[in-house]
Each structure stands twice: as structure tokens, then as C-alpha cells.
Amino acid sequence: MKKALLAASLLTVGVAAHAQSSVTLYGRLDAGLEYMTGVPQGPANGPATSSTHRFKAESGDWGTSLWGLKGVEDLGGGYKAVFQLEGSFNTMTGQGPGNNGIFNRWATVGMANDQFGTLLLGRELFIANGVWDFDPFGQSNWSSASLVRGRNWPQSSNNVSYQSPKFAGFDFYGQYALSNATNWNGNGTTPQGREGGAQITYTSALFQIRGMYDEIRNPANGSLGGGYDPINGGNVGQGVYAFSREYTAAFNVFLGQFKIQGAYQAIRSSGMAGQLPGEPTTIDHEWGGVTWQATPAAALIAAVYHSNANNGGGNATLYTIGGSYNLSKRTLLDIQLATVQNSKSANYGLNANNFGTAAATDNPLPGHSQSGVYAGIQHSF
């Protein structure tokens, strides 16, 4: 009888422990069709010499296709162990990211407490992605990363991060990533230099504001500039677009069916690899837009993004309109129309392409525009 009671007791404890832990599989699939003008033509690795147009199937224009696992275990006393694993992929081909990065977006483990906040260790989206909450197009392919060549959406390894709970409407987030080199900032022996940043956010019923500072250092020498290819070595000329300091001020205003959003970013560096004309050391980037939630299912969005670079880098303005229609809580249809207008020396594209004039970068000819339309479907699970 005692053995039976003991067995029942252990079974009860096991069930209770299981009930206090959970693992969730989640993901998103995004796919559609894209038409673009102002597409460069030329030698495979040489300067573009003319422009054309293209029509193609595309994945991730409205939002990255991804899948992941996240879990939580109740440790008692208000403490929880948490983890998250997340990787991106191409819906059209089924291929994942390069360099065998199956969990290229998130691979974290840590501790959480409702009173004290959350501490994580591992790989995360870099803190610069915090503009997502203030971008009218939510960091779609043609939005807040386009005119800074992807500076707003990298990932970051070797992280320690902390998210505070909210106090009187304020919350704080900080992130710090080690270079893992013998030189604190990086010395060319590791694929990543030191990275980090902090943000503070105030949220009320009518508006939200956020201030951010972040920096990404060159793994070749720890500088805030130059260029470095961690796979092949040598300079690749990304400079301010890859290794720099970034200062951001952003806002949301909530007015019934309307949400007004905007931001200003100052990006500063010590220079690019060659310091030639067209290789900027500073960029000023701003945007503004409005979302109209016309019905619970339908939203219309309009936004303008502008970037101005020094040292002959020129300036560009991206005009875009679009919207989405929710067929259900998990499935939506989306559409976006956009054009980039470049000054005489600028060659920014709709996508967040690397710096350069080679046809392979997909940048338009200097001084030329690039326009496109995208329509697709997105399902979350």
C-alpha cells in the first residue's frame, strides 16, 4: 500500500513539474511575386553598365521566413529558465542561411523574473533591430534598412543581454557582445568584433518614444570603419554601413485607427577602406509614415525614408505605399509599391544591398532610380 501511495505521489510530482514547463514550436512563411525596374546589368563582378527590369518569385519581402523553438521552466520563487532557438530560410527554395547557421537569428538561454527582468546569453538579433517597432513597414525588405545597406538588421553572437521590466512606463534593454579575440575589440582572428548598445523606451496609451545607442566594431582591427571579409579576408569596403556607431531617436503616436511613426538616426564611423569619393564616413537617416487600420482585417501604410551621406556618397529618398489584409489570425495577404530616387552620386536600391557599383550588388546606376511592386502571402504558426 505504501509503495502504491509513493508511486502515485511521484507521478503527481512529475505531472506538476511537466505542467510548469513548456516548449513552443513557432514560425512564419512569407512568399510572393516581385517586379522591379532599374535593375543593373554588366559583368559579373564589374561595374554595371546599363539597366533592365525583372520579374521573380521572392521570399521574405514582407517579413523574414523563419522557424523556431522557445521554452520556459518554472524554477520557483518567481524565477524561470528560458531558451529560444530561431533560424531563417527561403520559402521559395527551402534553403537556410549560409555558413551552417541553422539558428542564425536566435540561440539563447537565460533566466527571467517578472520583478527583476530577463538575462540572456547567446546569439540574438542585434540591438539595432529595435527600430522594428517604429518602422511603418516593420523592417520589410524595402524600408528602414534599405538606405543604410542593412546596418539596422544584423545578428550578433557572443551576447549577454538584459531586458528590464516596466517601471512607470519606462523599460531598459542592453546588449553586449564579446569579440572572443585576444584584442578586446577584435584583431582579425574572429569573425566578429566587439558589439553592443542600450535602449530606453517610454510607453503610454497615446505615444511611445525610444532612444538607442549601438556600435559594431571591425573584427580586423577593432575600428569603427574600414572593411573586413571574415571568410575570405581583406577589405570589402562596407565601412560606415557595417562598422560604426549609431544614435537613434524614434516615436509612435496612437490616434484611434491611425498610428504615426518616425525616427532619426545618426551613423558615424572613422571611414571606409579606401576613403575615396563615394565612400562616406557619416550618414543621417530619417523616416516618417502612417498606418491606417481601416478595418480589423485591413491596413493601409504610407512612408518616406531619406538618407544623406557625406564624402560624395549622395542622398536618396525611398517612397512607399502598401498594406495587408488578414484572411485569419495567422494568414495575411500583402502588397507594397516603392521607388528609390537617388542624387547624382548615390546608388541606393530598394533592397539593403552592399556598397558598390558592381552589377552583383543589385544597386541601380549612380543617379538612377529603382522601383518595384511586391505582392505575397504570409502565414504564421
C-alpha positions as CSV (number, residue, x, y, z in Angstrom):
1,M,0.0,0.0,0.0
2,K,2.9,2.3,0.9
3,K,4.6,1.6,-2.4
4,A,1.4,2.3,-4.3
5,L,1.0,5.7,-2.4
6,L,4.7,6.5,-3.1
7,A,4.3,5.7,-6.8
8,A,1.1,7.9,-7.0
9,S,2.9,10.7,-5.2
10,L,5.9,10.6,-7.6
11,L,3.5,10.5,-10.6
12,T,1.7,13.6,-9.2
13,V,5.0,15.5,-8.8
14,G,6.1,14.5,-12.3
15,V,2.8,15.8,-13.8
16,A,3.1,19.1,-11.8
17,A,6.7,19.6,-13.0
18,H,5.7,19.0,-16.6
19,A,2.8,21.5,-16.2
20,Q,5.3,24.1,-15.1
21,S,7.4,23.7,-18.2
22,S,6.6,24.4,-21.9
23,V,8.2,24.2,-25.3
24,T,6.6,26.0,-28.2
25,L,7.3,25.5,-31.9
26,Y,6.6,28.6,-34.0
27,G,7.3,30.1,-37.4
28,R,6.4,32.2,-40.3
29,L,6.4,31.6,-44.1
30,D,6.5,34.5,-46.5
31,A,6.4,34.3,-50.2
32,G,5.3,36.3,-53.2
33,L,6.0,37.8,-56.6
34,E,8.1,40.8,-57.3
35,Y,8.6,43.1,-60.3
36,M,11.5,45.6,-60.3
37,T,12.8,48.2,-62.7
38,G,16.3,49.9,-62.6
39,V,18.0,46.5,-62.1
40,P,21.7,46.8,-63.1
41,Q,23.4,44.9,-65.9
42,G,27.1,44.3,-66.5
43,P,30.0,41.9,-66.0
44,A,29.5,39.5,-63.1
45,N,32.0,41.3,-60.8
46,G,32.4,44.6,-62.8
47,P,30.6,47.9,-62.7
48,A,27.0,47.9,-64.0
49,T,26.8,49.5,-67.5
50,S,23.0,49.5,-68.1
51,S,19.6,48.9,-66.5
52,T,16.9,46.4,-67.1
53,H,13.8,45.0,-65.3
54,R,13.0,41.7,-63.8
55,F,10.1,39.6,-62.6
56,K,10.7,36.9,-60.0
57,A,9.4,34.8,-57.2
58,E,10.7,36.0,-53.8
59,S,10.7,35.0,-50.2
60,G,10.8,37.4,-47.2
61,D,9.9,40.7,-48.8
62,W,7.2,41.5,-46.3
63,G,8.8,39.6,-43.4
64,T,11.6,37.0,-42.9
65,S,10.6,33.4,-43.3
66,L,11.6,31.7,-40.1
67,W,11.0,28.8,-37.6
68,G,12.0,28.4,-34.0
69,L,11.6,26.8,-30.6
70,K,11.2,28.6,-27.3
71,G,10.7,27.3,-23.9
72,V,10.3,28.1,-20.2
73,E,10.7,26.2,-17.0
74,D,9.3,27.5,-13.7
75,L,12.1,27.3,-11.1
76,G,10.0,28.6,-8.2
77,G,10.3,31.8,-6.3
78,G,9.3,33.8,-9.4
79,Y,12.3,32.6,-11.4
80,K,12.2,30.9,-14.8
81,A,14.7,29.3,-17.1
82,V,14.1,30.4,-20.7
83,F,15.6,29.5,-24.1
84,Q,15.0,30.4,-27.7
85,L,16.3,28.9,-31.0
86,E,15.3,30.6,-34.3
87,G,16.5,30.4,-37.9
88,S,15.6,31.9,-41.2
89,F,15.1,30.2,-44.5
90,N,14.0,30.9,-48.1
91,T,10.4,29.7,-48.7
92,M,10.9,29.6,-52.4
93,T,13.9,27.2,-52.3
94,G,13.7,25.7,-48.8
95,Q,17.3,26.7,-48.2
96,G,18.5,28.0,-44.9
97,P,21.2,30.6,-44.2
98,G,24.8,30.2,-45.2
99,N,27.8,29.0,-43.0
100,N,25.6,26.2,-41.5
101,G,23.8,28.8,-39.3
102,I,20.7,26.7,-38.6
103,F,19.8,29.0,-35.7
104,N,21.2,32.2,-37.2
105,R,18.7,34.6,-35.6
106,W,18.4,33.4,-32.0
107,A,20.2,30.8,-29.9
108,T,19.8,31.9,-26.3
109,V,19.5,30.5,-22.8
110,G,18.9,32.5,-19.6
111,M,16.9,33.4,-16.6
112,A,13.7,35.5,-16.3
113,N,11.9,37.1,-13.4
114,D,8.8,39.3,-13.6
115,Q,10.2,41.6,-10.9
116,F,13.9,41.8,-11.9
117,G,13.8,41.3,-15.7
118,T,15.4,38.8,-18.2
119,L,19.1,38.0,-18.6
120,L,20.1,36.0,-21.8
121,L,23.3,34.5,-23.2
122,G,24.0,33.5,-26.8
123,R,23.2,34.7,-30.3
124,E,20.5,37.3,-30.9
125,L,19.2,39.9,-33.3
126,F,21.5,42.9,-32.8
127,I,20.0,45.7,-30.7
128,A,19.8,48.0,-33.9
129,N,16.8,45.9,-34.8
130,G,14.9,47.9,-32.2
131,V,13.8,50.2,-34.9
132,W,11.4,47.5,-36.0
133,D,8.7,48.8,-33.5
134,F,8.9,52.3,-35.1
135,D,9.2,51.4,-38.8
136,P,5.8,51.8,-40.6
137,F,6.7,48.8,-42.7
138,G,8.1,46.7,-39.9
139,Q,11.6,46.3,-41.5
140,S,10.2,44.8,-44.7
141,N,12.8,44.4,-47.4
142,W,12.0,47.9,-48.7
143,S,12.1,50.1,-45.6
144,S,14.3,51.2,-42.7
145,A,17.4,49.0,-43.7
146,S,17.4,49.9,-47.4
147,L,19.1,53.3,-47.4
148,V,21.7,52.2,-44.7
149,R,22.6,49.0,-46.6
150,G,21.4,46.6,-43.8
151,R,23.0,48.5,-40.9
152,N,19.7,48.2,-39.0
153,W,19.1,44.5,-39.1
154,P,22.3,42.3,-38.4
155,Q,22.5,39.5,-35.9
156,S,25.1,39.3,-33.1
157,S,27.0,36.4,-31.5
158,N,28.6,36.0,-28.0
159,N,26.0,38.1,-26.4
160,V,25.0,39.0,-22.8
161,S,21.7,40.9,-22.8
162,Y,19.3,42.3,-20.2
163,Q,15.7,43.4,-20.6
164,S,14.2,45.2,-17.6
165,P,10.5,45.1,-16.5
166,K,8.5,48.3,-17.0
167,F,8.7,51.0,-14.3
168,A,6.2,53.9,-14.6
169,G,6.1,53.3,-18.4
170,F,9.9,53.0,-18.8
171,D,11.9,50.0,-19.7
172,F,15.6,49.4,-20.5
173,Y,17.3,46.9,-22.8
174,G,21.1,46.4,-23.0
175,Q,23.2,44.1,-25.1
176,Y,26.9,43.4,-25.1
177,A,28.8,41.0,-27.4
178,L,32.4,39.9,-26.9
179,S,34.8,39.7,-29.9
180,N,36.3,36.5,-28.5
181,A,39.7,37.7,-29.7
182,T,42.8,38.5,-27.6
183,N,42.2,42.1,-28.5
184,W,39.1,43.3,-26.7
185,N,37.7,45.0,-29.8
186,G,38.9,42.4,-32.3
187,N,42.2,41.6,-34.1
188,G,41.3,39.6,-37.2
189,T,41.2,36.2,-35.7
190,T,37.5,36.0,-35.2
191,P,34.5,36.8,-37.5
192,Q,33.0,39.4,-35.2
193,G,34.4,42.4,-33.4
194,R,33.0,43.8,-30.1
195,E,29.4,44.9,-30.4
196,G,26.9,46.4,-28.0
197,G,24.3,49.0,-27.2
198,A,21.5,50.2,-25.0
199,Q,18.0,51.5,-25.4
200,I,15.4,53.1,-23.2
201,T,11.7,53.2,-24.1
202,Y,8.7,55.1,-22.6
203,T,5.2,53.8,-23.4
204,S,1.9,55.4,-22.7
205,A,-1.6,54.9,-24.1
206,L,-1.1,57.8,-26.6
207,F,2.5,57.6,-27.6
208,Q,5.8,55.7,-27.4
209,I,9.4,57.0,-27.6
210,R,12.7,55.2,-27.8
211,G,16.3,56.3,-27.6
212,M,19.1,53.9,-28.7
213,Y,22.9,53.8,-29.0
214,D,24.8,51.0,-30.5
215,E,28.2,50.2,-32.1
216,I,29.7,47.5,-34.2
217,R,33.5,47.2,-34.4
218,N,35.5,45.9,-37.3
219,P,36.8,42.4,-36.4
220,A,40.0,43.0,-38.4
221,N,41.3,45.7,-36.0
222,G,38.5,46.8,-33.7
223,S,38.0,50.1,-35.5
224,L,34.7,51.8,-36.3
225,G,35.2,51.7,-40.0
226,G,37.1,50.1,-42.8
227,G,36.0,46.8,-44.3
228,Y,36.6,43.1,-43.5
229,D,35.5,39.8,-45.0
230,P,35.7,37.1,-42.2
231,I,35.5,34.3,-44.8
232,N,38.0,35.3,-47.5
233,G,39.9,38.0,-45.5
234,G,40.7,41.5,-46.7
235,N,38.8,44.7,-47.1
236,V,35.4,44.7,-48.6
237,G,34.6,48.4,-48.3
238,Q,31.5,48.4,-46.2
239,G,32.8,50.9,-43.7
240,V,30.1,53.0,-42.1
241,Y,27.4,50.6,-43.3
242,A,28.9,47.8,-41.3
243,F,31.3,49.1,-38.6
244,S,30.1,52.3,-36.9
245,R,28.2,54.0,-34.1
246,E,24.5,54.6,-34.4
247,Y,22.4,57.1,-32.5
248,T,18.6,56.7,-32.8
249,A,15.5,58.6,-31.6
250,A,12.1,57.2,-32.6
251,F,8.5,57.7,-31.8
252,N,5.0,56.1,-32.3
253,V,1.8,58.1,-31.8
254,F,-1.5,56.2,-31.4
255,L,-4.6,58.0,-32.7
256,G,-7.5,55.6,-32.9
257,Q,-7.3,53.9,-36.2
258,F,-4.1,55.7,-37.1
259,K,-0.5,55.1,-36.0
260,I,2.1,57.8,-36.9
261,Q,5.7,56.7,-36.8
262,G,9.1,58.3,-37.3
263,A,12.8,58.2,-36.5
264,Y,16.1,59.9,-36.9
265,Q,19.4,58.1,-37.0
266,A,23.0,59.5,-37.0
267,I,25.5,56.9,-38.1
268,R,29.2,57.7,-37.5
269,S,32.4,56.0,-38.3
270,S,36.2,56.5,-38.8
271,G,35.9,55.9,-42.6
272,M,35.8,53.2,-45.2
273,A,38.5,51.0,-46.7
274,G,39.8,53.4,-49.4
275,Q,38.5,56.9,-48.3
276,L,37.7,57.6,-52.0
277,P,34.8,59.8,-53.1
278,G,31.5,58.0,-52.6
279,E,32.8,56.2,-49.5
280,P,31.1,58.1,-46.7
281,T,32.1,58.3,-43.0
282,T,28.7,59.6,-41.8
283,I,25.1,59.0,-42.7
284,D,22.0,60.9,-41.5
285,H,18.9,58.7,-41.9
286,E,15.3,59.6,-41.1
287,W,11.8,58.4,-41.9
288,G,8.1,59.0,-41.2
289,G,4.9,57.3,-42.0
290,V,1.3,56.5,-41.1
291,T,-0.7,53.2,-40.8
292,W,-4.4,53.3,-41.1
293,Q,-6.2,50.3,-39.6
294,A,-9.2,50.7,-41.9
295,T,-10.9,47.6,-40.5
296,P,-9.9,44.9,-38.1
297,A,-8.6,43.0,-41.1
298,A,-7.3,45.6,-43.5
299,A,-4.4,48.1,-43.0
300,L,-3.0,50.7,-45.4
301,I,0.5,52.1,-44.9
302,A,2.5,55.0,-46.4
303,A,6.0,56.0,-45.6
304,V,9.0,58.1,-46.7
305,Y,12.7,57.2,-45.9
306,H,15.6,59.5,-46.6
307,S,19.4,59.1,-46.3
308,N,22.2,61.6,-46.7
309,A,25.8,60.5,-46.8
310,N,29.0,62.7,-46.7
311,N,32.1,62.4,-48.8
312,G,30.3,62.3,-52.1
313,G,28.0,59.4,-51.0
314,G,25.0,61.4,-52.1
315,N,21.4,61.2,-50.8
316,A,18.4,59.1,-51.6
317,T,14.7,59.1,-50.8
318,L,12.5,55.9,-50.7
319,Y,8.7,56.5,-51.2
320,T,6.5,53.5,-50.5
321,I,2.9,52.6,-50.0
322,G,1.3,49.2,-49.2
323,G,-0.9,47.3,-47.0
324,S,-2.1,44.0,-45.7
325,Y,-5.4,42.1,-45.4
326,N,-5.8,39.4,-42.7
327,L,-7.6,36.3,-44.0
328,S,-7.4,34.9,-40.5
329,K,-5.4,35.4,-37.3
330,R,-2.5,33.6,-38.9
331,T,-2.7,34.3,-42.6
332,L,-2.5,37.6,-44.5
333,L,-2.1,39.0,-48.0
334,D,0.3,41.8,-48.5
335,I,1.3,44.3,-51.2
336,Q,4.0,47.0,-51.4
337,L,4.9,49.6,-54.1
338,A,8.1,51.5,-53.7
339,T,10.6,53.7,-55.6
340,V,14.1,55.0,-54.6
341,Q,15.2,58.3,-56.1
342,N,18.9,58.8,-56.0
343,S,21.0,62.0,-56.2
344,K,23.7,62.2,-58.9
345,S,26.3,60.3,-57.0
346,A,24.1,57.9,-55.0
347,N,23.1,54.3,-56.0
348,Y,20.9,53.0,-53.2
349,G,18.5,50.2,-54.1
350,L,15.2,49.1,-52.8
351,N,16.9,46.2,-51.1
352,A,19.6,46.6,-48.4
353,N,22.4,45.9,-50.9
354,N,26.1,46.1,-50.1
355,F,28.0,49.2,-51.0
356,G,29.5,49.3,-54.6
357,T,28.7,49.7,-58.3
358,A,29.2,46.1,-59.3
359,A,26.2,44.6,-61.1
360,A,26.2,41.8,-58.5
361,T,25.3,44.2,-55.7
362,D,21.9,44.8,-57.4
363,N,22.3,48.6,-56.9
364,P,21.0,50.9,-59.6
365,L,23.4,53.0,-61.7
366,P,24.5,56.1,-59.8
367,G,21.9,58.8,-60.1
368,H,19.2,56.4,-61.3
369,S,16.0,55.3,-59.6
370,Q,14.8,51.8,-58.8
371,S,11.2,50.9,-58.5
372,G,9.2,47.8,-57.7
373,V,6.0,46.2,-56.6
374,Y,5.6,43.1,-54.4
375,A,2.5,41.0,-53.6
376,G,2.5,37.9,-51.5
377,I,1.1,35.8,-48.7
378,Q,2.3,35.2,-45.2
379,H,1.3,32.5,-42.7
380,S,2.4,32.3,-39.1
381,F,2.2,29.2,-36.9
